[in-house]
Amino acid sequence: MITTADEKLLRRAIGIAAAAIAQGDAPYGSLLADPDGTILAEAHNTVRRDNDISAHPELKLARWAARELDLDRAALTTLYTSCQPCGMCSGGIIRSGIGRVVYALSTEQLVELNPQSGDWPTVAQDGPALFGEARTPIEAYYGPR
């Protein structure tokens, strides 16, 4: 359930997205907040500027949380973002331990506004293969099961 406090922080994320345009960047913005609404970090999309496909604001904040917060504190935070996180960012958010995400535009709404944002090719994947060989470094690190 999205509260009025959530809406206030979500408006800030939308403002970050709008400000990104003035800097020549894509219009996506995010922030990470404590349960009391204190903003811990903010970021916007710098994919083009940094020539880095991973420079999405949600992933930047997930990395920040993983570096700067212990898992107990991260679990209490909320990431507010102007658009629903993509698969890459969702994976990072999960691994960082961030407890909640609140977004303004859904992926479907974004694609309606910008059809190119839904134009990603699929990549063929084959496997699993070579289990006996691939397990060796994993068991060396984690121990055999």
C-alpha positions in Angstrom: 0.0 0.0 0.0 1.4 3.4 -1.0 1.0 6.1 1.6 1.1 9.9 1.4 4.7 9.7 2.8 5.6 7.3 -0.1 4.0 9.7 -2.6 6.1 12.6 -1.3 9.3 10.6 -1.8 8.2 9.2 -5.1 7.6 12.8 -6.3 11.3 13.5 -5.3 12.4 10.6 -7.4 10.4 12.0 -10.4 12.0 15.3 -9.7 15.4 13.7 -9.9 14.4 12.2 -13.3 13.3 15.6 -14.6 16.6 17.2 -13.4 18.6 14.5 -15.2 17.3 15.8 -18.6 18.9 19.2 -17.9 22.2 17.4 -17.4 21.8 15.6 -20.8 20.9 12.3 -19.2 18.0 10.0 -19.6 14.9 10.8 -17.4 15.1 8.2 -14.7 15.7 9.0 -11.0 15.7 7.1 -7.7 16.4 7.5 -4.1 16.8 5.3 -1.1 15.1 6.2 2.2 15.1 5.0 5.8 11.7 4.0 7.4 11.3 7.5 8.8 11.7 9.0 5.3 15.3 10.2 5.6 16.9 10.1 2.2 20.1 8.1 2.4 21.2 8.4 -1.3 20.0 9.6 -4.7 20.9 8.8 -8.2 19.9 9.3 -11.8 20.5 7.4 -15.0 24.0 8.1 -16.5 24.1 5.3 -19.1 25.0 7.5 -22.0 27.3 9.9 -20.1 29.3 7.1 -18.5 29.1 4.7 -21.5 28.0 2.1 -19.0 24.9 0.0 -19.6 24.6 -0.7 -15.8 24.4 3.0 -14.8 20.7 2.8 -14.0 19.9 4.7 -10.8 18.2 1.7 -9.1 21.4 -0.4 -9.6 23.6 2.4 -8.4 21.6 2.6 -5.2 21.6 -1.2 -4.8 25.4 -1.1 -5.0 25.5 1.8 -2.5 23.2 -0.1 -0.1 25.3 -3.3 -0.4 28.5 -1.3 0.4 27.2 1.1 3.0 24.4 -0.7 5.0 24.4 -4.0 6.9 21.6 -6.4 5.8 19.4 -5.6 8.8 19.4 -1.8 8.0 19.1 -2.4 4.2 16.0 -4.5 4.8 14.3 -1.5 6.4 14.9 0.8 3.5 12.7 1.7 0.6 13.9 2.5 -2.9 11.7 5.1 -4.6 12.1 5.2 -8.4 10.5 7.0 -11.3 10.0 3.8 -13.3 9.7 0.1 -12.4 13.1 -1.5 -12.1 14.3 -3.6 -15.1 15.5 -7.2 -14.6 19.1 -6.1 -14.2 18.2 -3.6 -11.5 15.8 -6.0 -9.8 18.5 -8.6 -9.4 20.8 -6.0 -7.8 18.1 -4.8 -5.5 17.4 -8.3 -4.3 21.1 -9.0 -3.7 21.6 -5.7 -1.9 18.9 -6.6 0.7 16.8 -3.5 0.1 13.4 -4.2 1.7 10.9 -2.5 -0.6 10.6 -0.7 -3.9 8.0 1.9 -4.8 7.8 3.0 -8.4 5.8 5.6 -10.4 5.6 4.2 -14.0 5.2 0.5 -14.7 7.2 -1.1 -17.4 4.1 -1.3 -19.5 3.4 2.4 -19.1 6.9 3.3 -20.0 6.7 1.2 -23.2 3.5 3.0 -24.1 5.3 6.4 -23.6 8.5 5.2 -25.3 8.0 2.1 -27.4 11.8 1.8 -27.9 12.2 1.0 -24.2 10.6 -2.4 -24.8 12.7 -3.3 -27.9 15.3 -5.6 -26.3 16.4 -8.8 -28.2 16.4 -12.1 -26.5 19.7 -14.0 -26.0 19.9 -17.8 -26.5 21.2 -19.7 -23.6 22.5 -23.3 -23.6 23.3 -25.4 -20.5 23.8 -26.7 -18.0 27.0 -28.5 -19.2 30.2 -29.8 -17.7 28.8 -30.2 -14.2 31.7 -32.3 -12.9 34.2 -29.7 -13.9 32.2 -26.6 -13.0 31.5 -27.9 -9.5 35.2 -28.0 -8.6 35.7 -24.2 -8.0 32.3 -23.9 -6.3 33.0 -26.7 -3.9 36.5 -25.4 -3.3 35.0 -22.1 -2.2 31.8 -23.2 -0.4 32.7 -26.7 0.5 31.3 -30.0 -0.8 27.7 -31.0 -0.1 
